[in-house]
Amino acid sequence: MKQLLEFLPIIIFFIVYQMSGTTLTIGSTVYTFDGIYTATLALILATLLQVVIVKLIWGSVEKRLLGVAGAVIVFGGATVLLRDPVFIFWKPTVFNWALAAVYVVWHVARGKCFFQEILPDEIDMPNHIWTRVTVVSTCHFFMVGAVNLYVAYNFSVVTWASFKL
């Protein structure tokens, strides 16, 4: 359930983005969906709703989800307020590269893999395997961030939005 809830904001972003150009009339209020800007606003609201739902159902919110919410608010807010999609394009990259940096810094500073510390009793592996986990995780998040930028700058916004989903 919790894992499915994590996909909700990006699915809402994609659906709202696909409604670009559609006009919605409720009473005397008329609103036309404005592509990436309306979708980004929907992403911000859905992410905030996600945090509230997680808090209400599970009693606490993981730091990772709070980090995602913070990044969505900052980068999404800049996109909407400044009417420039470059900020929302960079949000996944900055978040992924920050995770990669955390894994490296954690490993160097503490001498242990990040996952080894948060899962001390669940998995028992030799230290050299944990080091590989750090390297693979770091490379994964760095590459995901790099691919995001490649798609954002070399393809259309439509392609980028589909790629994010």
N, C-alpha and C positions, 0 to 999 in steps of 0.2 A: 504494500500500500504506500509506504513512505517513498519507495523508489519511483513508483508511478507518479506520485505527486510532484517529484522533482522535474518531470518532463512537462508538467502543465503550463508553466509560463512560456516555454519555447513553442509549444503547440499553439497556444493562444496568439503569440507573436506571429507565427506563420499564417494562421487563419485570418487574423486581422489584416496582415499584409496582403493576402490574396483578395481582400475586399476593397483594395485601393480603387478609388473612383466611384464607389457605390455611395449613393445618398440615402441616408436614413432620416425619416421624418416621424417624430413622435409629438403629437399635438401641434403646437406652433414652432417647435424646435426642429431645425433642419441641420443635419451634419453630414459632410462628405468626407469619407475616409481618405486620408492624405498619405498613403503609402507608408514609407519607412517611419514617418513621424507619428502617425496614429498607432502603428504597430509597436513602436518603441514605448509610447505612453501606455499601451495595453500591457507590454512586458513589465514595465515598472509596477503597475497596479497589481498584476497577477503575481509578481514576485513578493510584493508586500503581503498580499492575501495568503500566499504560500507560507510565509513566515508566521503569520497569525494562526493559520490552521495547524501547523506543526506544533506551535506553542500550546494551543488549546488541547490537541489530541495527545501529544507525547510529553507535555510538561516542560520541555526545554528545546532550545534551538541550537544545532551544532554550529561551531565556529565557521565551518566551511560554508554553510548556508548563509550565515550572516555576512561573510566575505563576499559571496555571490550577490547578495541583496545590496550591499554597499556599492559594489562595482556597477551593478545595474542602475542604481539611483544616480551615481556620479556620472557615469558615461552616458547613460540613457537621458538623464536630465540635461546634460550638455548638448546632446543631439537635438532634443526637442526645443530647448531654449534658444540655441544658436542656429537652429535649422541647418545642421551640418551632419550628415550621416557618418562622417569619419570617426566620430567618437564611439558610436555603437559598433562600428567595424573593429575598433581597437580593443573593446572591452574583453572579448574572449581571449585575445592574445595576451593582454596585460595580466589577466587572471591566471591563465595557464603558465605564463612565464614566472609569475610570482610563486605559484606552487612549485615549479621546478627549482626556483631559488631557495625556497623553504627546505626542500628535500636536501639540497647540497649543503646549505648552511647548517641545518640540523645535524647532518652526518659529520661534517667537519668539526662543529662545536662540541657535540656530545659523543662522537665516536661510535654512534649507532645509527642504524637506519630509522627513519621516522616511523615506518610501519612496525618495526621491531619494538619500538617504545610504546606504541598505542595498542599493540596486540601481543603483550609479553607472554601470556600464558596459552594463547590459542595456537601459535605456530612455533615449533622448535626447529631452527635451522642453524647451520654453522654461520659464523660471522661473514665469511667470504661470499656466501649466498645472499645475505642481507645487503652486502655492498653492491652486488649485482642488481638487487631489487632497486636500490637507490639510483644506480646508473640508468637502468631501463626506465624507471618512472620519470627521471629527469629528462631523458631523451624523448620519451613519449610526450610529455607536456610541452617541451620546447618545440617539437615538430608540429604538434597540433596548433600551437600559436602561430608558427611560421606558415603553415598551410592556410590558416584562416586569413592571414594578411595577403598571401598570394591570390587567393580567390577574391578577396575584397578589392584588390587593386588591378586584377587582370580580367575580371568578369563583371557582368552587370549586377545591379543591386538585386534583381530578381533571382539570379543564379546564387548570389551570396545568401539570400534569405532561405532558399531551398537547401543549400549546403549546410546551413546552421541546423536545420531540422534533421 
